Each structure stands twice: as C-alpha cells, then as structure tokens.
C-alpha cells in the first residue's frame, strides 16, 4: 500500500507520460491483463487510456486492473488511468518514505 506522499509523487511522474495501452468496448480481457502485467514489470508506472466506446467507468476498470495485476491504483482523471507496481527486476522509481 502506498502512502499519500508516494501517491502524489507518482502523480507528478505520470503527468507528462503518454498512454501506452487502451481499453475499448470489450473491457478487460485476459490479453489486456497480460499486457498491463508486462508493462508494469518493464516500466513500473503506466498510463492507460479508456476509449469513449467503453461503457465502463474508468475508476472501476482501474480498480479491477489493479486487483488482477497486483498493482496500486494511483489516479483516474477523465478517461486516463495510472497504475504503479514495483518491478522485481527493473527497479527505476525510488518512492519517498
């Protein structure tokens, strides 16, 4: 579980990031979960775009993805979702205490 200070730090890091994945009308599939899992291992912090044709709430999708990938939900603004998970092999982000 990340603290408020760490969440704020991650929000700042994610601000200028581009979305690397998209969620469409099909919602969350096993393939998407695998892609998110791989991206989190490689990057630790990722931004995902929820397309307008998706009928699900971005916050609900974010919480479901975080649960299924064992990651932390950082934020959801509009149609953007930010997730974080510390990498086991590629540690790049040092969180403040």
Chimera marker file (.cmm) of the C-alpha trace (Angstrom):
<marker_set name="trace">
<marker id="1" x="0.000" y="0.000" z="0.000" r="1" g="1" b="0" radius="0.5"/>
<marker id="2" x="1.396" y="3.382" z="-0.963" r="1" g="1" b="0" radius="0.5"/>
<marker id="3" x="1.102" y="6.496" z="1.196" r="1" g="1" b="0" radius="0.5"/>
<marker id="4" x="-0.439" y="9.808" z="0.199" r="1" g="1" b="0" radius="0.5"/>
<marker id="5" x="3.011" y="11.328" z="-0.247" r="1" g="1" b="0" radius="0.5"/>
<marker id="6" x="4.072" y="8.470" z="-2.525" r="1" g="1" b="0" radius="0.5"/>
<marker id="7" x="0.811" y="8.721" z="-4.497" r="1" g="1" b="0" radius="0.5"/>
<marker id="8" x="1.435" y="12.452" z="-5.017" r="1" g="1" b="0" radius="0.5"/>
<marker id="9" x="4.999" y="11.701" z="-6.174" r="1" g="1" b="0" radius="0.5"/>
<marker id="10" x="3.704" y="9.130" z="-8.687" r="1" g="1" b="0" radius="0.5"/>
<marker id="11" x="1.023" y="11.529" z="-9.982" r="1" g="1" b="0" radius="0.5"/>
<marker id="12" x="3.748" y="14.084" z="-10.744" r="1" g="1" b="0" radius="0.5"/>
<marker id="13" x="5.814" y="11.445" z="-12.562" r="1" g="1" b="0" radius="0.5"/>
<marker id="14" x="2.791" y="10.328" z="-14.615" r="1" g="1" b="0" radius="0.5"/>
<marker id="15" x="1.682" y="13.830" z="-15.602" r="1" g="1" b="0" radius="0.5"/>
<marker id="16" x="3.766" y="14.059" z="-18.804" r="1" g="1" b="0" radius="0.5"/>
<marker id="17" x="3.593" y="10.368" z="-19.691" r="1" g="1" b="0" radius="0.5"/>
<marker id="18" x="1.786" y="9.124" z="-22.778" r="1" g="1" b="0" radius="0.5"/>
<marker id="19" x="-0.789" y="6.344" z="-22.577" r="1" g="1" b="0" radius="0.5"/>
<marker id="20" x="0.702" y="3.026" z="-23.649" r="1" g="1" b="0" radius="0.5"/>
<marker id="21" x="-2.476" y="0.904" z="-23.623" r="1" g="1" b="0" radius="0.5"/>
<marker id="22" x="-6.149" y="1.411" z="-24.421" r="1" g="1" b="0" radius="0.5"/>
<marker id="23" x="-9.329" y="-0.148" z="-23.069" r="1" g="1" b="0" radius="0.5"/>
<marker id="24" x="-12.202" y="-0.274" z="-25.557" r="1" g="1" b="0" radius="0.5"/>
<marker id="25" x="-15.727" y="-1.597" z="-25.691" r="1" g="1" b="0" radius="0.5"/>
<marker id="26" x="-14.594" y="-5.150" z="-24.866" r="1" g="1" b="0" radius="0.5"/>
<marker id="27" x="-13.380" y="-4.044" z="-21.435" r="1" g="1" b="0" radius="0.5"/>
<marker id="28" x="-10.756" y="-6.030" z="-19.568" r="1" g="1" b="0" radius="0.5"/>
<marker id="29" x="-9.643" y="-9.241" z="-21.251" r="1" g="1" b="0" radius="0.5"/>
<marker id="30" x="-7.002" y="-11.794" z="-20.294" r="1" g="1" b="0" radius="0.5"/>
<marker id="31" x="-4.796" y="-10.414" z="-23.067" r="1" g="1" b="0" radius="0.5"/>
<marker id="32" x="-5.061" y="-6.881" z="-21.657" r="1" g="1" b="0" radius="0.5"/>
<marker id="33" x="-4.200" y="-8.129" z="-18.165" r="1" g="1" b="0" radius="0.5"/>
<marker id="34" x="-1.071" y="-9.823" z="-19.570" r="1" g="1" b="0" radius="0.5"/>
<marker id="35" x="-0.077" y="-6.628" z="-21.405" r="1" g="1" b="0" radius="0.5"/>
<marker id="36" x="-0.567" y="-4.499" z="-18.290" r="1" g="1" b="0" radius="0.5"/>
<marker id="37" x="1.412" y="-7.020" z="-16.243" r="1" g="1" b="0" radius="0.5"/>
<marker id="38" x="4.341" y="-6.911" z="-18.691" r="1" g="1" b="0" radius="0.5"/>
<marker id="39" x="4.239" y="-3.108" z="-18.950" r="1" g="1" b="0" radius="0.5"/>
<marker id="40" x="4.261" y="-2.725" z="-15.159" r="1" g="1" b="0" radius="0.5"/>
<marker id="41" x="7.262" y="-5.041" z="-14.867" r="1" g="1" b="0" radius="0.5"/>
<marker id="42" x="9.135" y="-3.089" z="-17.539" r="1" g="1" b="0" radius="0.5"/>
<marker id="43" x="8.120" y="0.468" z="-16.545" r="1" g="1" b="0" radius="0.5"/>
<marker id="44" x="6.644" y="0.331" z="-13.011" r="1" g="1" b="0" radius="0.5"/>
<marker id="45" x="4.351" y="3.320" z="-13.740" r="1" g="1" b="0" radius="0.5"/>
<marker id="46" x="1.923" y="3.221" z="-16.672" r="1" g="1" b="0" radius="0.5"/>
<marker id="47" x="-0.907" y="5.312" z="-18.054" r="1" g="1" b="0" radius="0.5"/>
<marker id="48" x="-3.879" y="3.698" z="-19.789" r="1" g="1" b="0" radius="0.5"/>
<marker id="49" x="-6.489" y="5.397" z="-21.959" r="1" g="1" b="0" radius="0.5"/>
<marker id="50" x="-10.139" y="4.323" z="-21.687" r="1" g="1" b="0" radius="0.5"/>
<marker id="51" x="-11.782" y="4.876" z="-25.061" r="1" g="1" b="0" radius="0.5"/>
<marker id="52" x="-15.134" y="6.637" z="-25.367" r="1" g="1" b="0" radius="0.5"/>
<marker id="53" x="-16.787" y="3.480" z="-26.732" r="1" g="1" b="0" radius="0.5"/>
<marker id="54" x="-16.120" y="1.725" z="-23.412" r="1" g="1" b="0" radius="0.5"/>
<marker id="55" x="-19.287" y="1.700" z="-21.322" r="1" g="1" b="0" radius="0.5"/>
<marker id="56" x="-17.460" y="1.057" z="-18.050" r="1" g="1" b="0" radius="0.5"/>
<marker id="57" x="-16.418" y="3.665" z="-15.507" r="1" g="1" b="0" radius="0.5"/>
<marker id="58" x="-12.632" y="4.309" z="-15.715" r="1" g="1" b="0" radius="0.5"/>
<marker id="59" x="-12.293" y="4.175" z="-11.919" r="1" g="1" b="0" radius="0.5"/>
<marker id="60" x="-13.977" y="0.757" z="-11.765" r="1" g="1" b="0" radius="0.5"/>
<marker id="61" x="-11.750" y="-0.503" z="-14.580" r="1" g="1" b="0" radius="0.5"/>
<marker id="62" x="-8.682" y="0.840" z="-12.775" r="1" g="1" b="0" radius="0.5"/>
<marker id="63" x="-9.578" y="-0.887" z="-9.518" r="1" g="1" b="0" radius="0.5"/>
<marker id="64" x="-10.274" y="-4.167" z="-11.329" r="1" g="1" b="0" radius="0.5"/>
<marker id="65" x="-6.968" y="-3.978" z="-13.238" r="1" g="1" b="0" radius="0.5"/>
<marker id="66" x="-5.062" y="-3.093" z="-10.060" r="1" g="1" b="0" radius="0.5"/>
<marker id="67" x="-6.548" y="-6.101" z="-8.295" r="1" g="1" b="0" radius="0.5"/>
<marker id="68" x="-5.850" y="-8.521" z="-11.152" r="1" g="1" b="0" radius="0.5"/>
<marker id="69" x="-2.259" y="-7.311" z="-11.703" r="1" g="1" b="0" radius="0.5"/>
<marker id="70" x="-1.386" y="-6.862" z="-8.021" r="1" g="1" b="0" radius="0.5"/>
<marker id="71" x="-0.629" y="-3.181" z="-8.622" r="1" g="1" b="0" radius="0.5"/>
<marker id="72" x="-1.546" y="0.126" z="-6.990" r="1" g="1" b="0" radius="0.5"/>
<marker id="73" x="-4.233" y="2.430" z="-8.380" r="1" g="1" b="0" radius="0.5"/>
<marker id="74" x="-2.601" y="5.880" z="-8.465" r="1" g="1" b="0" radius="0.5"/>
<marker id="75" x="-5.248" y="8.037" z="-10.113" r="1" g="1" b="0" radius="0.5"/>
<marker id="76" x="-8.019" y="8.318" z="-12.663" r="1" g="1" b="0" radius="0.5"/>
<marker id="77" x="-8.588" y="11.631" z="-14.406" r="1" g="1" b="0" radius="0.5"/>
<marker id="78" x="-11.220" y="11.703" z="-17.122" r="1" g="1" b="0" radius="0.5"/>
<marker id="79" x="-10.502" y="8.715" z="-19.341" r="1" g="1" b="0" radius="0.5"/>
<marker id="80" x="-6.925" y="8.197" z="-18.137" r="1" g="1" b="0" radius="0.5"/>
<marker id="81" x="-5.848" y="5.594" z="-15.571" r="1" g="1" b="0" radius="0.5"/>
<marker id="82" x="-2.468" y="5.477" z="-13.828" r="1" g="1" b="0" radius="0.5"/>
<marker id="83" x="-1.183" y="2.266" z="-12.203" r="1" g="1" b="0" radius="0.5"/>
<marker id="84" x="2.038" y="1.520" z="-10.302" r="1" g="1" b="0" radius="0.5"/>
<marker id="85" x="3.789" y="-1.658" z="-9.265" r="1" g="1" b="0" radius="0.5"/>
<marker id="86" x="7.372" y="-2.000" z="-8.118" r="1" g="1" b="0" radius="0.5"/>
<marker id="87" x="9.347" y="-4.056" z="-10.606" r="1" g="1" b="0" radius="0.5"/>
<marker id="88" x="11.158" y="-7.144" z="-9.375" r="1" g="1" b="0" radius="0.5"/>
<marker id="89" x="14.000" y="-6.883" z="-11.904" r="1" g="1" b="0" radius="0.5"/>
<marker id="90" x="13.869" y="-3.352" z="-13.369" r="1" g="1" b="0" radius="0.5"/>
<marker id="91" x="13.560" y="-1.012" z="-10.374" r="1" g="1" b="0" radius="0.5"/>
<marker id="92" x="13.545" y="2.525" z="-11.779" r="1" g="1" b="0" radius="0.5"/>
<marker id="93" x="11.395" y="4.562" z="-9.403" r="1" g="1" b="0" radius="0.5"/>
<marker id="94" x="12.513" y="5.290" z="-5.855" r="1" g="1" b="0" radius="0.5"/>
<marker id="95" x="9.463" y="6.237" z="-3.803" r="1" g="1" b="0" radius="0.5"/>
<marker id="96" x="9.812" y="8.793" z="-0.997" r="1" g="1" b="0" radius="0.5"/>
<marker id="97" x="9.381" y="7.423" z="2.536" r="1" g="1" b="0" radius="0.5"/>
<link id1="1" id2="2" r="1" g="1" b="0" radius="0.2"/>
<link id1="2" id2="3" r="1" g="1" b="0" radius="0.2"/>
<link id1="3" id2="4" r="1" g="1" b="0" radius="0.2"/>
<link id1="4" id2="5" r="1" g="1" b="0" radius="0.2"/>
<link id1="5" id2="6" r="1" g="1" b="0" radius="0.2"/>
<link id1="6" id2="7" r="1" g="1" b="0" radius="0.2"/>
<link id1="7" id2="8" r="1" g="1" b="0" radius="0.2"/>
<link id1="8" id2="9" r="1" g="1" b="0" radius="0.2"/>
<link id1="9" id2="10" r="1" g="1" b="0" radius="0.2"/>
<link id1="10" id2="11" r="1" g="1" b="0" radius="0.2"/>
<link id1="11" id2="12" r="1" g="1" b="0" radius="0.2"/>
<link id1="12" id2="13" r="1" g="1" b="0" radius="0.2"/>
<link id1="13" id2="14" r="1" g="1" b="0" radius="0.2"/>
<link id1="14" id2="15" r="1" g="1" b="0" radius="0.2"/>
<link id1="15" id2="16" r="1" g="1" b="0" radius="0.2"/>
<link id1="16" id2="17" r="1" g="1" b="0" radius="0.2"/>
<link id1="17" id2="18" r="1" g="1" b="0" radius="0.2"/>
<link id1="18" id2="19" r="1" g="1" b="0" radius="0.2"/>
<link id1="19" id2="20" r="1" g="1" b="0" radius="0.2"/>
<link id1="20" id2="21" r="1" g="1" b="0" radius="0.2"/>
<link id1="21" id2="22" r="1" g="1" b="0" radius="0.2"/>
<link id1="22" id2="23" r="1" g="1" b="0" radius="0.2"/>
<link id1="23" id2="24" r="1" g="1" b="0" radius="0.2"/>
<link id1="24" id2="25" r="1" g="1" b="0" radius="0.2"/>
<link id1="25" id2="26" r="1" g="1" b="0" radius="0.2"/>
<link id1="26" id2="27" r="1" g="1" b="0" radius="0.2"/>
<link id1="27" id2="28" r="1" g="1" b="0" radius="0.2"/>
<link id1="28" id2="29" r="1" g="1" b="0" radius="0.2"/>
<link id1="29" id2="30" r="1" g="1" b="0" radius="0.2"/>
<link id1="30" id2="31" r="1" g="1" b="0" radius="0.2"/>
<link id1="31" id2="32" r="1" g="1" b="0" radius="0.2"/>
<link id1="32" id2="33" r="1" g="1" b="0" radius="0.2"/>
<link id1="33" id2="34" r="1" g="1" b="0" radius="0.2"/>
<link id1="34" id2="35" r="1" g="1" b="0" radius="0.2"/>
<link id1="35" id2="36" r="1" g="1" b="0" radius="0.2"/>
<link id1="36" id2="37" r="1" g="1" b="0" radius="0.2"/>
<link id1="37" id2="38" r="1" g="1" b="0" radius="0.2"/>
<link id1="38" id2="39" r="1" g="1" b="0" radius="0.2"/>
<link id1="39" id2="40" r="1" g="1" b="0" radius="0.2"/>
<link id1="40" id2="41" r="1" g="1" b="0" radius="0.2"/>
<link id1="41" id2="42" r="1" g="1" b="0" radius="0.2"/>
<link id1="42" id2="43" r="1" g="1" b="0" radius="0.2"/>
<link id1="43" id2="44" r="1" g="1" b="0" radius="0.2"/>
<link id1="44" id2="45" r="1" g="1" b="0" radius="0.2"/>
<link id1="45" id2="46" r="1" g="1" b="0" radius="0.2"/>
<link id1="46" id2="47" r="1" g="1" b="0" radius="0.2"/>
<link id1="47" id2="48" r="1" g="1" b="0" radius="0.2"/>
<link id1="48" id2="49" r="1" g="1" b="0" radius="0.2"/>
<link id1="49" id2="50" r="1" g="1" b="0" radius="0.2"/>
<link id1="50" id2="51" r="1" g="1" b="0" radius="0.2"/>
<link id1="51" id2="52" r="1" g="1" b="0" radius="0.2"/>
<link id1="52" id2="53" r="1" g="1" b="0" radius="0.2"/>
<link id1="53" id2="54" r="1" g="1" b="0" radius="0.2"/>
<link id1="54" id2="55" r="1" g="1" b="0" radius="0.2"/>
<link id1="55" id2="56" r="1" g="1" b="0" radius="0.2"/>
<link id1="56" id2="57" r="1" g="1" b="0" radius="0.2"/>
<link id1="57" id2="58" r="1" g="1" b="0" radius="0.2"/>
<link id1="58" id2="59" r="1" g="1" b="0" radius="0.2"/>
<link id1="59" id2="60" r="1" g="1" b="0" radius="0.2"/>
<link id1="60" id2="61" r="1" g="1" b="0" radius="0.2"/>
<link id1="61" id2="62" r="1" g="1" b="0" radius="0.2"/>
<link id1="62" id2="63" r="1" g="1" b="0" radius="0.2"/>
<link id1="63" id2="64" r="1" g="1" b="0" radius="0.2"/>
<link id1="64" id2="65" r="1" g="1" b="0" radius="0.2"/>
<link id1="65" id2="66" r="1" g="1" b="0" radius="0.2"/>
<link id1="66" id2="67" r="1" g="1" b="0" radius="0.2"/>
<link id1="67" id2="68" r="1" g="1" b="0" radius="0.2"/>
<link id1="68" id2="69" r="1" g="1" b="0" radius="0.2"/>
<link id1="69" id2="70" r="1" g="1" b="0" radius="0.2"/>
<link id1="70" id2="71" r="1" g="1" b="0" radius="0.2"/>
<link id1="71" id2="72" r="1" g="1" b="0" radius="0.2"/>
<link id1="72" id2="73" r="1" g="1" b="0" radius="0.2"/>
<link id1="73" id2="74" r="1" g="1" b="0" radius="0.2"/>
<link id1="74" id2="75" r="1" g="1" b="0" radius="0.2"/>
<link id1="75" id2="76" r="1" g="1" b="0" radius="0.2"/>
<link id1="76" id2="77" r="1" g="1" b="0" radius="0.2"/>
<link id1="77" id2="78" r="1" g="1" b="0" radius="0.2"/>
<link id1="78" id2="79" r="1" g="1" b="0" radius="0.2"/>
<link id1="79" id2="80" r="1" g="1" b="0" radius="0.2"/>
<link id1="80" id2="81" r="1" g="1" b="0" radius="0.2"/>
<link id1="81" id2="82" r="1" g="1" b="0" radius="0.2"/>
<link id1="82" id2="83" r="1" g="1" b="0" radius="0.2"/>
<link id1="83" id2="84" r="1" g="1" b="0" radius="0.2"/>
<link id1="84" id2="85" r="1" g="1" b="0" radius="0.2"/>
<link id1="85" id2="86" r="1" g="1" b="0" radius="0.2"/>
<link id1="86" id2="87" r="1" g="1" b="0" radius="0.2"/>
<link id1="87" id2="88" r="1" g="1" b="0" radius="0.2"/>
<link id1="88" id2="89" r="1" g="1" b="0" radius="0.2"/>
<link id1="89" id2="90" r="1" g="1" b="0" radius="0.2"/>
<link id1="90" id2="91" r="1" g="1" b="0" radius="0.2"/>
<link id1="91" id2="92" r="1" g="1" b="0" radius="0.2"/>
<link id1="92" id2="93" r="1" g="1" b="0" radius="0.2"/>
<link id1="93" id2="94" r="1" g="1" b="0" radius="0.2"/>
<link id1="94" id2="95" r="1" g="1" b="0" radius="0.2"/>
<link id1="95" id2="96" r="1" g="1" b="0" radius="0.2"/>
<link id1="96" id2="97" r="1" g="1" b="0" radius="0.2"/>
</marker_set>
